[in-house]
């Protein structure tokens, strides 16, 4: 399988790239602005790097050639989301795993939701709109809404909540999110057309521990 990582220099994308390299035989296309200058340790037998941004239709089409599935690490730019989905449709690619944000549905416990909105008030409506656009498209998609993320390779546990359920937990490691992305890719038929929250178990608080 050939997988395109859009936004390949993002912190989650970097971990998704690594877990795909370590645990699968998939070929990877790494797409980002100035990607050739910013991406290192390239495996030229399995990885291809393409420079471009999310609004560049020609570069997106080039990156999507012969691709089976796309991972998208950034959904704040609504117009970019539309461009990506339209290009996927043109290129007959119908599998997407996308990172969104917790709180786009006010699905958090009340005190945590209030704190989360106080910080992400400008971002959440945009990510919510992108999630709506993805769900309304003809793309088979997995939307992942992580809790507040931090780095710790030793902590990879996660729990999932479905859209419409109250979100559990306040934080999650990027490494755990990458593991969930891998699971969603490898078991795509099971996960497709789901919209899931992901967090570290037993982290229910008013805000993440590392923000206390």
KETINU-44170 format. One line per 8 residues: number of its first residue (from 0); their letters; for each residue z negated, x, y of N, C-alpha, C. Coordinates in steps of 0.05 Angstrom, whole numbers, plus 5000, padded with zeros to 4 digits. Atoms other than C-alpha are relative to their C-alpha. Layout:
! residues N
NUM> A> Z X Y Z X Y Z X Y ~ ...
This chain:
! residues 212
0> XXXXXXXX> 5000 5017 4976 5000 5000 5000 5000 5018 5025 ~ 4999 4986 4974 5015 5022 5071 4984 4984 5021 ~ 5018 5013 4981 4962 5006 5124 5004 5013 5027 ~ 4999 4992 4972 4970 5010 5199 4973 4996 5013 ~ 5025 5002 4985 4907 5026 5239 5007 5000 5029 ~ 4995 5003 4971 4916 5001 5310 4974 5007 5015 ~ 5024 4991 4986 4869 5036 5358 4986 5021 4983 ~ 5010 4982 5021 4861 5094 5309 4979 5020 5010
8> XXXXXXXX> 5020 4981 4989 4817 5135 5356 4973 4987 5005 ~ 5025 5014 4996 4763 5081 5361 4979 5009 4980 ~ 5021 4991 5018 4695 5095 5330 5000 4986 4973 ~ 4998 5014 5025 4702 5041 5277 5025 5009 4985 ~ 4975 4992 5012 4775 5060 5264 4998 5028 4987 ~ 5003 4974 5012 4756 5132 5252 4985 4999 4973 ~ 5014 5003 5025 4707 5111 5198 5016 4985 4979 ~ 4982 5014 5018 4756 5062 5168 5021 5019 4989
16> XXXXXXXX> 4981 4980 5009 4808 5118 5165 4988 5018 4979 ~ 5013 4981 5019 4758 5164 5130 4995 4986 4973 ~ 5007 5013 5026 4736 5113 5078 5026 4993 4985 ~ 4974 5005 5014 4809 5095 5063 5011 5026 4988 ~ 4991 4974 5011 4825 5169 5054 4983 5008 4976 ~ 5018 4991 5021 4764 5181 5010 5002 4982 4975 ~ 5003 5018 5023 4768 5119 4966 5025 4985 4992 ~ 4976 5013 5008 4840 5096 4963 5023 5020 5000
24> XXXXXXXX> 4975 4984 4999 4911 5122 4953 5019 4989 5020 ~ 4982 5012 4981 4939 5082 5010 5011 5020 5020 ~ 4988 4986 4977 4987 5111 5061 4990 4988 5026 ~ 5011 5009 4975 4962 5106 5132 5019 5006 5024 ~ 4986 4995 4975 4997 5098 5199 4978 4998 5022 ~ 5021 4998 4980 4951 5118 5257 5013 4997 5027 ~ 4986 5007 4975 4970 5086 5323 4979 4998 5023 ~ 5017 5000 4976 4938 5098 5391 5014 5013 5023
32> XXXXXXXX> 4989 4986 4977 4953 5121 5461 4994 5030 4998 ~ 5003 4971 5003 4965 5196 5459 4988 5008 4973 ~ 5012 4995 5027 4948 5194 5385 5006 5028 4990 ~ 4993 4973 5011 4985 5259 5369 4982 5022 5012 ~ 5018 4980 4988 4938 5296 5417 4971 4996 4993 ~ 5028 5008 5004 4874 5260 5397 4992 4999 4971 ~ 5007 5003 5028 4878 5255 5322 5004 5027 4986 ~ 4999 4973 5012 4863 5317 5281 4995 4997 4970
40> XXXXXXXX> 5004 5000 5029 4855 5336 5207 5019 4981 4986 ~ 4980 5018 5011 4919 5300 5190 5008 5008 4972 ~ 4988 4996 5027 4941 5293 5117 5029 4991 5002 ~ 4973 5007 4995 5015 5296 5128 5014 4987 4976 ~ 4989 5014 5023 5028 5272 5057 4994 4971 4999 ~ 5009 5028 5001 4992 5207 5069 4997 4986 5027 ~ 5005 5011 4974 4985 5198 5144 5023 5006 5019 ~ 4980 4998 4978 5034 5186 5201 4986 4992 5026
48> XXXXXXXX> 5012 5005 4974 5014 5187 5274 5022 4990 5019 ~ 4980 5011 4981 5050 5145 5327 4985 4995 5027 ~ 5011 5005 4973 5036 5146 5402 5010 4973 5011 ~ 4992 5025 4987 5036 5079 5438 4976 4984 5007 ~ 5022 5019 4993 4994 5024 5468 5006 4973 4988 ~ 4998 5026 5013 4983 4953 5446 5021 4981 5014 ~ 4980 5016 4986 5033 4926 5497 5029 5010 4996 ~ 4974 4987 5004 5091 4971 5475 5013 4989 4975
56> XXXXXXXX> 4988 5013 5023 5134 4927 5431 5016 5019 4983 ~ 4983 4982 5015 5182 4982 5411 4983 5019 4982 ~ 5017 4982 5016 5127 5030 5389 4985 4984 4978 ~ 5013 5017 5020 5091 4973 5353 5019 4995 4977 ~ 4980 5005 5021 5154 4956 5315 5004 5025 4982 ~ 4997 4975 5014 5163 5029 5296 4976 5004 4981 ~ 5024 4996 5016 5091 5033 5272 4998 4981 4977 ~ 5002 5021 5020 5098 4969 5232 5021 5001 4978
64> XXXXXXXX> 4979 4998 5020 5158 4991 5191 4988 5005 4972 ~ 5008 4997 5028 5144 4982 5116 4969 4998 4997 ~ 5029 5004 5001 5070 4965 5131 4994 4975 4985 ~ 5009 5024 5015 5033 4917 5085 4977 4986 5013 ~ 5024 5012 4988 4969 4906 5124 4993 5016 5025 ~ 5008 4987 4974 4942 4920 5194 4970 4997 5004 ~ 5028 5000 4991 4872 4938 5216 5000 5003 5030 ~ 5001 5000 4971 4858 4923 5289 4971 5003 5009
72> XXXXXXXX> 5027 4993 4992 4797 4954 5322 4993 4990 5028 ~ 5005 5007 4972 4803 4922 5391 5013 4973 5007 ~ 4989 5026 4994 4811 4849 5411 4991 4990 5027 ~ 5008 5008 4973 4785 4848 5483 5024 4992 5017 ~ 4976 5005 4985 4856 4849 5511 5016 4977 4987 ~ 4988 5024 5012 4882 4778 5498 5030 5003 4999 ~ 4971 4998 5000 4953 4793 5518 5010 5021 4979 ~ 4993 4980 5021 4954 4854 5472 4998 4987 4973
80> XXXXXXXX> 5003 5014 5026 4929 4810 5415 5025 4983 4995 ~ 4976 5017 5003 4987 4762 5428 5025 5018 4993 ~ 4977 4982 5005 5037 4821 5430 4999 5010 4971 ~ 5003 4990 5027 5010 4848 5364 5008 4979 4980 ~ 4995 5022 5019 5013 4781 5329 5030 4993 5000 ~ 4971 5006 4998 5084 4767 5355 5016 5021 4986 ~ 4985 4978 5013 5107 4835 5331 4996 4999 4970 ~ 5005 5004 5029 5074 4824 5263 5018 4979 4989
88> XXXXXXXX> 4983 5022 5009 5112 4759 5258 5029 5009 4998 ~ 4972 4989 5001 5178 4793 5275 5004 5018 4977 ~ 4997 4980 5021 5165 4847 5224 4991 4989 4973 ~ 5007 5014 5025 5143 4796 5171 4976 5013 4986 ~ 5026 4989 5011 5073 4826 5163 4980 4978 5004 ~ 5018 5023 4999 5021 4773 5147 4972 5005 4992 ~ 5028 4994 5008 4957 4810 5131 4987 5016 5023 ~ 5013 4988 4978 4908 4829 5186 4970 5000 4995
96> XXXXXXXX> 5029 4998 4998 4836 4853 5188 4993 5009 5028 ~ 5005 4995 4972 4809 4850 5259 4970 5001 5006 ~ 5028 4999 4991 4743 4870 5292 4998 4984 5026 ~ 5006 5016 4976 4716 4820 5342 4972 5007 5009 ~ 5027 4994 4991 4645 4813 5368 4981 4978 4992 ~ 5021 5021 5004 4580 4777 5352 4997 4985 5026 ~ 5007 5015 4976 4563 4721 5400 5023 4985 5012 ~ 4978 5014 4987 4633 4694 5414 4998 4970 4996
104> XXXXXXXX> 5004 5029 5005 4611 4626 5387 4972 4991 5008 ~ 5028 5006 4994 4540 4628 5415 4985 4995 4973 ~ 5011 5004 5027 4521 4634 5341 4975 5015 4994 ~ 5024 4984 5004 4461 4679 5351 4975 4984 5005 ~ 5025 5013 4993 4388 4657 5351 4996 5001 5030 ~ 5000 5005 4971 4370 4634 5421 4993 5024 5017 ~ 5009 4978 4984 4332 4693 5448 5019 5024 4999 ~ 4980 4979 5003 4381 4744 5420 5026 4993 5013
112> XXXXXXXX> 4975 5009 4987 4440 4703 5444 4999 5003 5030 ~ 5004 4998 4971 4412 4702 5515 5003 5029 5008 ~ 4998 4971 4993 4403 4778 5515 5028 5010 4996 ~ 4973 4991 5006 4471 4790 5483 5020 4991 5022 ~ 4981 5010 4979 4507 4746 5535 4994 5014 5027 ~ 5006 4987 4975 4471 4781 5592 5014 5027 5003 ~ 4987 4974 5000 4505 4846 5572 5030 4997 4996 ~ 4971 5002 5008 4572 4822 5544 5014 4976 5012
120> XXXXXXXX> 4989 5025 4989 4586 4763 5590 5030 5002 5007 ~ 4971 4997 4993 4654 4791 5612 5017 5004 4976 ~ 4984 4993 5023 4676 4812 5543 5003 4976 4980 ~ 5000 5020 5021 4657 4753 5498 5021 4978 5004 ~ 4979 5020 4998 4705 4701 5528 5027 5011 4991 ~ 4974 4988 5007 4763 4749 5518 5002 5004 4970 ~ 4999 4997 5029 4745 4766 5447 5000 4974 4985 ~ 4998 5027 5012 4733 4693 5432 5028 4988 5001
128> XXXXXXXX> 4972 5010 4998 4802 4676 5458 5018 5014 4980 ~ 4984 4985 5019 4833 4731 5416 4996 4989 4972 ~ 5006 5011 5026 4797 4704 5355 5013 4973 4995 ~ 4986 5027 5002 4824 4634 5369 5029 5004 4995 ~ 4972 4995 5003 4894 4661 5376 5007 5010 4972 ~ 4995 4990 5028 4890 4699 5310 4997 4977 4980 ~ 5003 5021 5019 4863 4638 5274 5022 4979 5002 ~ 4979 5020 4996 4917 4593 5303 5028 5011 4992
136> XXXXXXXX> 4974 4988 5008 4973 4641 5282 5005 4995 4971 ~ 4993 5003 5028 5009 4641 5216 4993 5026 4984 ~ 5009 4976 5013 4977 4708 5199 4976 4994 4982 ~ 5024 5001 5017 4928 4713 5140 4982 5022 5010 ~ 5017 4980 4986 4870 4746 5176 4971 4998 4990 ~ 5028 4998 5003 4800 4769 5165 4989 5009 5027 ~ 5012 4993 4975 4760 4769 5230 4971 5008 4994 ~ 5027 4990 5005 4696 4811 5228 4986 5003 5026
144> XXXXXXXX> 5016 4999 4976 4642 4802 5280 4975 5017 4995 ~ 5024 4983 5005 4594 4861 5276 4978 4996 5020 ~ 5023 4998 4982 4524 4863 5304 5003 5025 5017 ~ 5000 4975 4984 4508 4918 5354 5002 5024 4981 ~ 4995 4979 5019 4534 4981 5322 4988 5027 5009 ~ 5010 4972 4996 4504 5051 5315 5009 5017 4977 ~ 4990 4982 5021 4518 5112 5273 4977 5010 4983 ~ 5019 4989 5019 4479 5130 5211 5013 4999 4972
152> XXXXXXXX> 4986 5000 5027 4518 5151 5147 4981 4993 4977 ~ 5019 5005 5022 4454 5142 5106 4994 4970 4997 ~ 5006 5029 5001 4450 5067 5121 5027 4985 4998 ~ 4974 5013 5004 4508 5027 5092 4996 4971 4991 ~ 5005 5027 5009 4474 4961 5074 5010 4980 5021 ~ 4992 5022 4981 4502 4897 5105 4997 4973 4987 ~ 4999 5028 5010 4497 4822 5099 5019 4985 5018 ~ 4978 5015 4987 4549 4770 5118 4991 4972 5006
160> XXXXXXXX> 5002 5028 4994 4546 4704 5154 5028 4989 5006 ~ 4974 5013 4995 4604 4655 5158 5001 4987 5027 ~ 4996 5015 4975 4633 4623 5220 4987 4972 4997 ~ 5014 5025 5001 4590 4563 5236 4971 5003 4992 ~ 5028 4995 5008 4526 4594 5208 4987 5016 5022 ~ 5015 4984 4981 4471 4625 5251 5002 5029 4991 ~ 4998 4972 5005 4482 4699 5256 4974 5012 4992 ~ 5024 4986 5008 4432 4743 5220 5000 5029 5011
168> XXXXXXXX> 5002 4973 4992 4406 4809 5245 5010 5006 5028 ~ 4993 4992 4973 4418 4848 5309 5016 5025 5001 ~ 4987 4974 4999 4448 4915 5289 5013 5005 4973 ~ 4987 4992 5025 4492 4948 5237 5013 5028 5005 ~ 4987 4974 4996 4519 5018 5225 5030 4997 4999 ~ 4971 5000 5001 4592 5033 5237 5009 5007 4971 ~ 4994 4993 5027 4592 5063 5167 5000 4975 4982 ~ 5002 5025 5015 4571 4995 5138 5024 4982 5006
176> XXXXXXXX> 4977 5016 4992 4625 4960 5178 5025 5010 4987 ~ 4977 4988 5013 4677 5009 5151 5001 4992 4970 ~ 5001 5008 5028 4653 4993 5080 5009 4971 4996 ~ 4992 5028 5002 4662 4919 5093 5030 4997 5005 ~ 4971 5001 4996 4732 4931 5121 5015 5009 4975 ~ 4988 4992 5026 4749 4969 5057 4999 4978 4980 ~ 5003 5022 5019 4722 4912 5015 5020 4977 5007 ~ 4981 5021 4992 4764 4862 5056 5028 5007 4994
184> XXXXXXXX> 4973 4991 5006 4826 4903 5047 5006 5000 4970 ~ 4996 4998 5029 4817 4915 4973 4998 4972 4986 ~ 5003 5027 5011 4798 4842 4960 5011 4979 5020 ~ 4990 5016 4978 4843 4811 5013 5003 4971 4993 ~ 4996 5028 5007 4859 4748 4975 4974 4984 5000 ~ 5026 5013 4999 4785 4733 4970 4990 4996 5029 ~ 5011 5001 4972 4771 4747 5044 5019 4987 5020 ~ 4981 5009 4979 4834 4721 5078 4992 4973 5011
192> XXXXXXXX> 5006 5024 4984 4827 4668 5131 4970 4994 5001 ~ 5028 5002 4995 4753 4681 5138 4993 5013 5027 ~ 5010 4990 4975 4713 4695 5201 4971 5005 4996 ~ 5026 4994 5010 4650 4732 5184 4984 5018 5019 ~ 5018 4982 4986 4590 4762 5219 4989 5020 4980 ~ 5011 4979 5017 4562 4827 5192 4977 5014 5014 ~ 5024 4987 4988 4493 4858 5204 4985 5014 4978 ~ 5018 4986 5018 4441 4903 5173 4977 4981 4992
200> XXXXXXXX> 5021 5018 5009 4391 4864 5131 4973 5007 5014 ~ 5027 4997 4990 4321 4853 5159 4999 5013 5028 ~ 5000 4990 4973 4339 4869 5231 4999 4977 5020 ~ 5002 5022 4982 4325 4801 5262 4979 5005 5022 ~ 5018 4994 4977 4296 4813 5331 5012 4986 5025 ~ 4989 5010 4975 4307 4794 5404 5023 5017 5010 ~ 4979 4982 4994 4352 4854 5410 4999 5023 4980 ~ 5000 4979 5020 4372 4915 5368 4977 5019 5004
208> XXXX> 5022 4981 4999 4317 4964 5351 5006 5024 5017 ~ 4993 4976 4985 4355 5022 5381 5004 4994 5030 ~ 4999 5008 4972 4357 4983 5447 4973 4993 5011 ~ 5027 5008 4991 4282 4969 5450 4990 5020 5021
